[in-house]
Amino acid sequence: MALVFRSERRVAECALVAIGHGNETRARPVHVYWRSLLLGCPLFLLAHVHPSGRTAPLEADLRYTCRIREASSLPSVEVVDRLILVRRSFRSLRESISLRLGSPGWAVQTPGPESTDP
């Protein structure tokens, strides 16, 4: 599921981007971004359900989130967060990734040797 936001952070649409089976969903980044691009909305939030009832992100959740973020090099669209939903709770992957890497925000990549950043 994706919540697509207008620039003033008002929800423009709630879109179903994939239906999972078993314990995984394989939505390609193009399917995730298409509603934001079609509607001209610069922000979106992804959410998915963990049927297990546990909000802890799986390695597959983190890998997929990084893959979606890498695909967000589009100049006009930003992933705000990805939520894991369970019956009475949720978890923000944005916060989980930050805590896991000990850095603020979505810092999921480290600069390569070719980087000239200080």
Summary of the structure (lengths in Angstrom):
residues: 118
radius of gyration: 14.7
end to end distance: 38.1
largest distance: 45.8
contacts: 284
relative contact order: 0.16
helix: 28%
strand: 26%
